[in-house]
Amino acid sequence: MGGLEDEEPASKRMKVSSEKLKGLSNGLSVVEPLGGSSRDLMARPLQSEGDSGDVIGSKGVIKRVEFVRIIANALYSLGYKKTGAYLEEESGIPLHSPAVNVLMQQIHDGKWDESVETLHTIGLSDENIVKAASVLVLEQKFFELVERDKVTEALRTLRTEIAPHQINEKRIRELSSWLVSPSMRAQANSSCQRSAKAKSRTQLLEELQKLLPASLMIPEKRLEHLVERALLLQRDACTFHNSLNKEMSLYTDHDCGKNQIPSRTLQVLQDHSDEVWFLQFSHNGKYLASSSSDRSAIIWEVDLDGRISLKHRLLGHEQPVSLVSWSSDDSQLLTCGVEEAVRRWDVTSGECLHVYEKAGLGLVSCGWFPDGKHILAGVNDKSICMWELDGNELEGWKGQRTLKISDLEITNDGKKIISICRDTAILLLDRELNVDKLIEEDQIITSFQLSKDNKFLLVNLLNQEIHLWNLEGEAEIVTTYTGHKRTRFVIRSCFGGLDQAFIASGSEDSLVYIWHRGTGEVIEALAGHSGSVNCVSWNPTNPHMLASASDDHTIRIWGLRELDDVVKFKNTEQHSSSNGNGVHYTNGGTS
């Protein structure tokens, strides 16, 4: 059977000119003049490919033939067709074998039967690949016949050429529907369905490229893939990588310095009159909320230049404020008094919108559901309650669900509630399946934080260790962080930095510790506070901004060292208390 014919009939002996083949794009070009039909072509190795000892590079692992072919492939992909052809000619290493060149030209010209025949001559030992590639070619033939309303020929192709390859019955029915449905045939002529022959034939070549062995047809943009992968591996291996600039240079190996880690006090906030217990940046990074044993909470605003100023002082609690929690849109804030009540505040006005209480009981923790319409609170009878915003209590989970001092998290999909249910165990409650799952530790748990992607849990322990748990599948500890001090107080840690690649924690020795998340290596211990550091929070949209809360009544905002500081770091006191070191002390008064 003959292939679909275009304007000119197929010649019995194909001659492929350089100029004609230069028209193929996307690295699928061939430029070597060829002669002979596909019947005459025997599968044979590419020129110079047999010399396996011909390698380049200091490690002796790069084969010269493969290297040159990949460069030629990249040149054609970039549109440098003449340069690609010159490289093939000068090196004596063709991008494709003669048989593959013929196959590509046959597909380009719509000579489908010859293309199927050539597939059996290009050296494919796997019959399944030959069959799959043949079906792709024959389907292209089928669709182009349908497109030209040659229904009888398309049906014959389907019955006598495609069906015998025994592809799945569902696919056969799908193809048959193109013949019996006028609307689907109309789609064949639309822009979204193989409408342009040149375009669809190029797509067919790309599909074949993915299917055939890479040694026959080099994958599209292979050089770009190798370079990108090398760059990403360098970035992932960089201990201090924390830059928002995604560009990486090819001229030098990637290696960030410590100057990418926030380690210099930029601002000291002094508006709390007692110990600062908790703080948390909003999701959009524009606000910071803090709570204190002075029975107040403060909403701080982060200016465009990174300077932080007091926006609202939130008063009304009768007990120290232990926790704050931002709504998903950052328009509202929850504050929790110690075994007292949870209050909901409007961030713009600073107005208290509602007070949530349980008669005869106290609330110990709080959190938002992702929909922003419901809240959760841990109760000092060890239960968990759920409210609508107007205070209507919807449901509760009784039993050993939470402790008097407890964190509370809800996953991004709202399906799981996470709380400390006993001294050495964390409860993962699946609301939909009503199934409990426990994460058990050998030591007393003091606090935890859920990662942004909900796949990891950071657990702080009484024995001065922080464990990183992988929650996917069977939960397991993947990294342990040590070095900080914790003997008496609840100390909180957090994920942070670009892609949450770092772990930060407070400490009772007045330092802020920063570890590399993957290796567990301590990379910074920041001095500046004069009391125990209770909590830290990393700005989720600015990897160069970190906040810490301390018993010294202050909040410190940490940023990058200036270039001069990096050069002089070993010979200067980084955190001098004088105003001459660039540290800005803020006391915003009341609001």
Stockholm file with secondary structure:
# STOCKHOLM 1.0

chainA/1-591         MGGLEDEEPASKRMKVSSEKLKGLSNGLSVVEPLGGSSRDLMARPLQSEGDSGDVIGSKGVIKRVEFVRIIANALYSLGYKKTGAYLEEESGIPLHSPAVNVLMQQIHDGKWDESVETLHTIGLSDENIVKAASVLVLEQKFFELVERDKVTEALRTLRTEIAPHQINEKRIRELSSWLVSPSMRAQANSSCQRSAKAKSRTQLLEELQKLLPASLMIPEKRLEHLVERALLLQRDACTFHNSLNKEMSLYTDHDCGKNQIPSRTLQVLQDHSDEVWFLQFSHNGKYLASSSSDRSAIIWEVDLDGRISLKHRLLGHEQPVSLVSWSSDDSQLLTCGVEEAVRRWDVTSGECLHVYEKAGLGLVSCGWFPDGKHILAGVNDKSICMWELDGNELEGWKGQRTLKISDLEITNDGKKIISICRDTAILLLDRELNVDKLIEEDQIITSFQLSKDNKFLLVNLLNQEIHLWNLEGEAEIVTTYTGHKRTRFVIRSCFGGLDQAFIASGSEDSLVYIWHRGTGEVIEALAGHSGSVNCVSWNPTNPHMLASASDDHTIRIWGLRELDDVVKFKNTEQHSSSNGNGVHYTNGGTS
#=GR chainA/1-591 SS CCCCCCSSCCCSSCCBCHHHHTTCCTTCCCCSCBCSCGGGCCCCCCTTTTCTTCEESTTSCEEHHHHHHHHHHHHHHTTCHHHHHHHHHHHTCCSSCHHHHHHHHHHHHTCHHHHHHHHTTSCCCCHHHHHHHHHHHHHHHHHHHHHTTCHHHHHHHIIIIIGGGCCCHHHHHHHHHHHHCHHHHHHHTSTTSSCSHHHHHHHHHHHHHHHSCTTTSCCTTHHHHHHHHHHHHHHHHCTTCCCSCCCCCSSSCCCCCGGGSCCEEEEEECCCSSCEEEEEECTTSSEEEEEETTSCEEEEEECTTSCEEEEEEECCCSSCEEEEEECTTSSEEEEEETTBCEEEEETTTCCEEEEECBTTBCEEEEEECTTSSEEEEEETTSCEEEEETTSCEEEEECSSCCCSSCCEEECTTSCEEEEEEETTEEEEEETTTTEEEEEECSSCEEEEEECTTSSEEEEEETTSEEEEEECSSSCEEEEEEECCCCSSSCCCEEEESGGGCEEEECCTTSCEEEEETTTCCEEEEECCCSSCEEEEEECSSCTTCEEEEETTSCEEEEECCCHHHHHHGGGSCTTCSSGGGSCEEECCCCC
#=GC SS_cons         CCCCCCSSCCCSSCCBCHHHHTTCCTTCCCCSCBCSCGGGCCCCCCTTTTCTTCEESTTSCEEHHHHHHHHHHHHHHTTCHHHHHHHHHHHTCCSSCHHHHHHHHHHHHTCHHHHHHHHTTSCCCCHHHHHHHHHHHHHHHHHHHHHTTCHHHHHHHIIIIIGGGCCCHHHHHHHHHHHHCHHHHHHHTSTTSSCSHHHHHHHHHHHHHHHSCTTTSCCTTHHHHHHHHHHHHHHHHCTTCCCSCCCCCSSSCCCCCGGGSCCEEEEEECCCSSCEEEEEECTTSSEEEEEETTSCEEEEEECTTSCEEEEEEECCCSSCEEEEEECTTSSEEEEEETTBCEEEEETTTCCEEEEECBTTBCEEEEEECTTSSEEEEEETTSCEEEEETTSCEEEEECSSCCCSSCCEEECTTSCEEEEEEETTEEEEEETTTTEEEEEECSSCEEEEEECTTSSEEEEEETTSEEEEEECSSSCEEEEEEECCCCSSSCCCEEEESGGGCEEEECCTTSCEEEEETTTCCEEEEECCCSSCEEEEEECSSCTTCEEEEETTSCEEEEECCCHHHHHHGGGSCTTCSSGGGSCEEECCCCC
//
